[in-house]
Amino acid sequence: MASVKRDDVKQKWEETEFPLVCETCLGDNPYVRMTKQEHGKKCKICETPFTVFAWQAGTKGRLKKVEICRSCAQAKNVCQVCIYDLQYGLPVKVRDKILREAGKSGGSAALAVPQSMANRSWFTAQQERALAQGQDLVGTADPVAHAQLTTIARMEPRYERNLPKLCSFFARGECDRGANCPFRHEMPRDRNDPLSKQNTKDRFYGSNDPVAGKLFARMKRKEEEEGKVQEAEEGYDKARATVYLRLQGDEPYP
């Protein structure tokens, strides 16, 4: 370890004691056992080697491991595994859009990471310094934005995301393991389905996230349905807005 600290290139390599993950990715088992590998791989965002944690996500879950470094996860306030927001459980694109509409700084951390090694080290150092000083790189939601994010938040654990991956041999009709197969025996999604094409960088930067697009479409449909209901209610009220006049003394009234 001393040689790592003396190396100028390796001085910025990240070393952490615990990952920054959400409840869903941890799984339904309260007794989680993790493996730790220092400098196990490069972060998929800043390409800085970091500490890799791996564990089995629940009693029926698959083996999961962190995909991005802790610094990048803190900068966006996201899980190191699924890259979803830790406070609302939403994709980064959805959260940042609502924060921008509210006049906050959502998405300020989505800067282009430098390509050269020296510039990447400087970028990571600046990001870590800002986090150490307590700067909020995401932006604090005002009451209106917080209320809107809360209405669409998905904070209940979704353990189905931890299920084993699909068995490719089963899809070809060649799997002979049966119930002993550690993979799921289900047919894969349609290749043209946008949800079958996801990657970490797009989800982190919110550039081309199909999950966010699905949520936006759902929100749009909900607004249209509420608008139709409101129009129907207004039309119903106008149709019944009739004034009845009665003069005192007219029959059959006294």
GIHUVEN-V256486 format. One record per helix or strand of 3 or more residues. SS is the DSSP state (h for helix, s for strand). FROM is the first residue (numbers start at 1). LEN is the number of residues. Records with the same first field share a line. If there is no record, write none. Layout:
# GIHUVEN-V256486
SS = FROM-LEN, FROM-LEN
This chain:
# GIHUVEN-V256486
h = 2-5, 10-3, 23-4, 70-7, 92-10, 117-16, 143-10, 159-4, 168-4, 178-3, 194-3, 200-6, 210-30
s = 34-9, 49-8, 63-3
